[in-house]
Amino acid sequence: MDLHLLLRTELWLCAALLIIFLLLWILWVFFKREKKEKRRLHELERLYGELRPTDDLMKNLNRVLTLLSRHIEGDFYALYRLNPRSGQLILETALYRAEEPGAIMPSYSGLIPGTKEKYTPPSILSQGDRGKGIALAKHGEVPVLQFSLPDQTALIAIGPRRRASKKEHKAISSFSKHLFPLLSYLFEIEKRKKQAVLHALSASSLQEAALLLYDPSFLYHKVFAAYMKSYGFLQGLIAVREKDQEGRFPYLLCSHHLSQEGLPDKNLREWFERLESLTQGRGSRFLSAEEAGIAGVPFGAVGSPAYLIRVERERETVLLILWGEGAFPHLFESDKPGPFASLLVNDLFDLRRAQEKNALLSTFVRAVENANPYLVGYSEQVMRYTVAIAKEIGFPRRDLPSLAAAAYLSNIGMYVLSEELMLKTGEYQFFEYEQMKMHAEIGALIVEIFLGNRTAAEYIRYHHERMDGNGYPAGLRGENIPLGARIIAVVQTFLAKVNGRSYRAPLPFTTALQQVEMAVGSQLDGAIVSALESWLEKRRAISDERHHPLGRCREVLNIPIEICKLCPVYVEQTLYCWEAPENRCFFHGKDCDTCLVKTEFHSRKRGNEERFLSLIDSRPMKENRVRRERLKGIDRFTVFYGRGEVERLKEFPLVIVEPRGQSGESVTLLHQAGTLVIAYVSVMEIARGSFDEAGEIRDEDYLYLDGKRLANREYGNELIDLRSLRWRRSLIRSLSVLKEEGYDGFFLDTIANVEYDEMIPVGRREQVKAAVDLVREIRLQFPEMILIQNNGLQELADLTATFIDGVCWENPPYRKEREHRWFRSTIHKLHRMSAGGRLKVFVLVNSEDKGASPELTAFRRLCTEQGFLIALEKEGYGAKKMGPVPMS
């Protein structure tokens, strides 16, 4: 009994000890968890202590992510915030673990420093990516651990993570209880800070607009400030003296960044005369630091130079004194005030003379835009386009004046608000963007109060609303947006794309229209976009008939006459503006290659290419296809510039002949023998005097160098300017005659002259473009004819390949240049052109040697391998005179 009792006692004792151990373990785990929880709470308390409501939101959010990184493993930590308007989660900030263990570094741009293996979180997550609670998800192919706020307004993603332990789930759950209220608190602080700043900006903006209502001279200073800011001057003043009243003291019209202490208040006449004498009878003068100090120039750093400009008007003498840290030689001419000063003075005096309120506002808008080369003529452009589209859609006639006024003044709010915002390059920061958005409300307020035109004010107020409701200021949707505002929105969107800025090149005409079409439904009204396209097509059709741009640059871009008078294109009416070597497009922020006037014109010419493609199924092009099929089967050809010899020519499936050497009967006999007969045509060279006697071509149609006509030195033929419309018309008429005589096609010789170095002094680039246009025009006029281009293998053949059926390489330098890089690249280019039967390649060799030389034998073998058709002809090709025979 004692043994059993002892065993039972020991068992009970062991059980009691086990129970005590379990209780102790449970208590240890509990206390450990409590300790971790206390540590987390302590870290949260420390985090709360580190947070500063005055700090930037990003700094505070980065502190939150840094805390998470101490407890949850990951290479990156990203915090997203809900955009209530779009319903998307936008990346606010991200942290990345550095190479050192535990080190975390911020990235505000979303770009990850270091190796390529590191991952960049997406900047936007859709609503479907949001999830609920703690979940594993994928951002593309990268697995992440993410958790959301209970109200779904924020999400934190950690990765890459393929799974999460219970420990991490508990840590996240523990932090979430405190982090989410903290984030909500931070977001609310940021919201209130933004609201406070926006209220201050609104008050400041309204104060600026109010100045206009009781002090119109405020506009002078705005215009002067816009000029100073645009051209990079730091300080300046304008002084004026009237001429017609003796003894009249000069006065200061306006100043920029100049304190009242610096302005001369005594002996103003003496000061003015002293400055005037320094101009020494010239329009502008650079003052050295010493001269500026003696003259009493009242601004600038000590010892700094200044610019002094005198502008003589009918009744006033105007002095401009400007100071800047850089040099501005492009703004001044030696003996003239320069366009900058003339424009500024004219704009300011026009503003002073404006009596009616409407004229005052429109003059102010024009003056501010003249100050910025990238805005010149913009409001006039908006108004004209808007009125044209309004008429296109049948806009009520009684409201047209209000719509025109609204279009012209649509940006006045921006110009009154801030020249810094108006001239800003690059992206707006948040507060800048919010202030910029106020221009619609400010502009509407000015027009409503100053002009009393509520209809125009409504159009201005809502011209930045969007069809999907995501615009500003009211978030109106669809047809709730006033019709006039929708028209202005379409016009401004189109013009924003075709007009450049200092930081952004304009889009070509066709690309701009395509992008406007892409905005239909979300941003723009589709019916109004269609009306814009319809109106433009009508204008383009009229211009296309005349082979001209939509209009001269001053008409299409609405450039003020004061600027146009500075440009040689204004005087030279026969030139396109981009053809004038010394045009002044930079005065209105344009570059010819991207300007609307040129890109629209060339898009129409490219439209002719589309018209060419539309001929593919036409009857003439079917005839051409039959001939091209015959070209593929041709194994021999010859070139003959002499007379007769029909029986010999019958032996060849294709012959190139000089038309003057053959009669209509001989062409018929060749056709009966199954021979394709191609007429030789000299495109760029004509025999000296042959057209002068007939009076068809004038002196200005030739190419000149140093006052002498350019000529082919070997043959004496004179070179024609391929841009000459008279020569083109004459050439097309001659080709029509050849077509009537039964020829199957044209061999376009001497067109390759445009590639020669001799063309550089007379405009090689322009001649190449003209040659391509001419070949395109020949194809459009004669779609059924075979076109073979002779030479032009450096550049021209690449540009004309779409329009020709064959290309000929005449006199290849096979003897000495076979290993030359250019020779090999030409062989490769011709092989590429002939691939798939696209073009037939002819090779024409002048040689008395019929194949005995090893060089020629090797070259013939190379041509055969490449599939080229080679002909060996004696020099002159049967003509009594060597060289090209000019077409009659």
C-alpha positions, 0 to 999 in steps of 0.5 A: 500500500505504501508503494502504491500510495507513493507512486500515486503521490508522485504522479499527482506531484508531477501533474501539479508540477506540469500544471505549474510549469504550463501556467508559468509558461502561459504567464511568460508568453503573456508577459512577453506579448505584453512586453512586445505590445508595450514596446510597440506602444512605446515606439508608437508613443515615440513616433507620436513625439517625433511627428510634427504637424508643421512638417511636410506630410511626406516626412511624417509618412516616412516616419510611419513606414520606418517604424513598420520596417523594424517589425516587418521584413521587406525591401520596399514599403509603399503608402498609397492614398485614395483619390476620391474623384478618380477612385484610384490609390495614388502612391504618396511615398515609398521607402527602400531598404539600403544595403546596410541591415536595417537602413531605410532610405526615402524615395519621393520620386518613385525611382529606386536607387541602386541595381536593376533588381530593385523594384519600383512600386506602381504609382497608381493602383486601381480599385480592384487592387485595394482588397480588405484587411491584411492580404497577400497580393501581386503588383504585376509579378511582384508579390506584396503584403498589403493592408488597408485602413478600415475606411479604405482611404489608404493602403500600405504595401510591403514587398516582396512577400510571398507569405506572412507569418502569424507573428507578422499578422499580429504585429500588423493588427497591433499597429493598425489599431493606432496607425490608422487613426494616426494616418487619418490625423496626418491627412486631416492636418495636411488638408487643413494646411492646404485649405488655409494656404488656398484661402490665403491665395484666394484672398490675395488673388481677389485683392489683385483682381480688385486693384483692377476695378479701382486702379486701371494703372495697375495694368501698366505695371502688370504688362511691364512686369510681364516683359521684364520677367519674360526677357530675364531683366531683374529691374527696370523703369520707363520715363517719358517726356512729352515733346509738344509742351515746352517746360513740361517735366518728364514723368515716370510711367512705371517701374519694376522691382524698384523701391521708391527711395531709388526713384529720382524725385528732384531735378527730374528734367536734368536727370532725364536729359543727362540719360538722353545725352548718353544715347548719343543719338542712337536707339539703344546703348549699353552703359558701363558700371561707371557710366551708370553710376554717373548718370544716376541709374537708380538700381542694380548691384553696385558697379553693375552695367545697365541698358539704356534704350530711347524710343522716339514717338510722335509726341513723346520721347521714352527712355527705358533703363533695364538691369539684368545679370546676363547679356541680352545682345539679341534684344538690341540693334546698334542704331535702333531701339529693337523690337523688344522696346518698340513692342513694350512702349507701343503696348503701354501707350495703347493701354493708356489710350484705351477708354472703354472698359472692353478695349482696356481689357483686350489691350491688356491681354494683347500686351501681356501676350506680346511680352511672351514669345510663346503667347503672342497672338494666342487670345486672338487665335482662340477667339477666331477659332471659337467663333468659326466653330460656333457658326459651324454648329449653329450657335445662337447669333445673339450670344456670339458677341459674348462668346467672342469676348469670353474666348478672347478674355478666357485667360485674363484671370491668369494674366492678372494673377501672376506672371510667374505662373504664366511664365512657369516652365515645367510641372506645377506644384500643388499650390501653384496648380491650385492657384492656377485653377483660380484663373477661371473664377478670377477671369469670370469675376473681372468680366462680370463686374468690370464689363457687366457681361454675365453670359461671357463670365459663365463661359470663362468660369466653366471653360476648364470643366470636363465632360466626365465631371473631373474638371474645375471649378465646379465639377460639372458634367456633360451638357450641364457645362455651358455650350460656349465653355465647351467650345472654348475648351475644344479650341484651347485644347487644340491650340495648346497642342499645336502651339509650343512653349519654351519647355515643350515643342508643339505637336504636328498638325495631324498628331494634335488633331488625333490627340484632340479626338482621343479626348472626346467623351472624357474631356471634350464634347465630341460634336464640337470636336467634329465641328472643328475638324469639319471647319478645318477640312473646308479651309484646307480644301480651299488652300489645297486648290491653290497649293498654299498653306491655310494662310500666311503666318500672321493670319493663321497665328494671329501675330500682331502687325508690329512683329510681322513688320520685322520679318522679311516674309511680310514684305516678300509675298512670294515666299512661304514663311519657312523658306525665308532665310532670315525670318523672325519666327523666334519673336513669336516663339516658333520654329519652322519645323514644328510650326502649325503653318508648315506642319499643316501644309505638309500634312496635306501634301502627305495627304496626297500620298494617301491619295496616291495609295487610294489609286491602288485599286483604280484602273490606271494603277491596274494597268501599271501593275500589269507593266510592273509584272512585265518588269519582273520578267525582263532579263535584258534592256538597252539605252539608246539616245540616237535615231532609228535602229528599230530593228536592233531595239526590237531584240530587247524586252525594254528600251530607254530611248530619247523621244526626239530620236523616235517617231510615233511609228517606231514606238508602235513597231516596238510595241508590236514586238513586245518591247516596253518603251521608256522615254528619256526625260531630263528633269533638272538640266536643260540645254542652254537657251532652249527654253529662253527662246520659247519664253516658257521659263524665266530667269528666276527659274534657274539656279544661280551661284554668285550671280551666274547660272549653275551648269553641268560643266561636262555637257553645258546644260543649265540647272533648273530650280526644282521649286519653280512652279513654271518648270513643273507645269512645263514638265508635266505638259511634256510628259502628257505629250509623251504619254499620248505618243504611246510611251510606257513610262519615263526614265527620270534623268538628272534628278540626282543632281540634287544630291551633289555637293554643288547644291549645298550653296544654293539649298541642297536640302530644299532641292531634295524636298522639291525633287521628292514632291515632283516625283510624287506629283508625276506619279499622281498625274500618271499612275499607269506609267512606269517610272524609273529614276536614274541614280540618286542613291545617297538619299533621294531613292529612299524618299521616292521609292514609294512612287517609282517602279525602278531605279537605275545605277548609272556608271558605278565605280566598279574598278577602284571602289569595290571594297569602298564602304559606300560601294558596298552599302549601295549594293546592300541598299539596292538589294533591299529595294529589290527584295520581294519585287518592290523595285526593279534595279537596273545597272548601266555601265559605260564601257568599250570593254565587253567583259574582258577585264577581271573587274567588270567580270566580277562586277557582272557576276555580283549584279547577277547574284543580287538580281540586278539587270546590267547593261553594257553600253558605249559612251553616248548610247548611240547619240551624236553628242555625248551626255543627256539629251535635253527634252524638247 
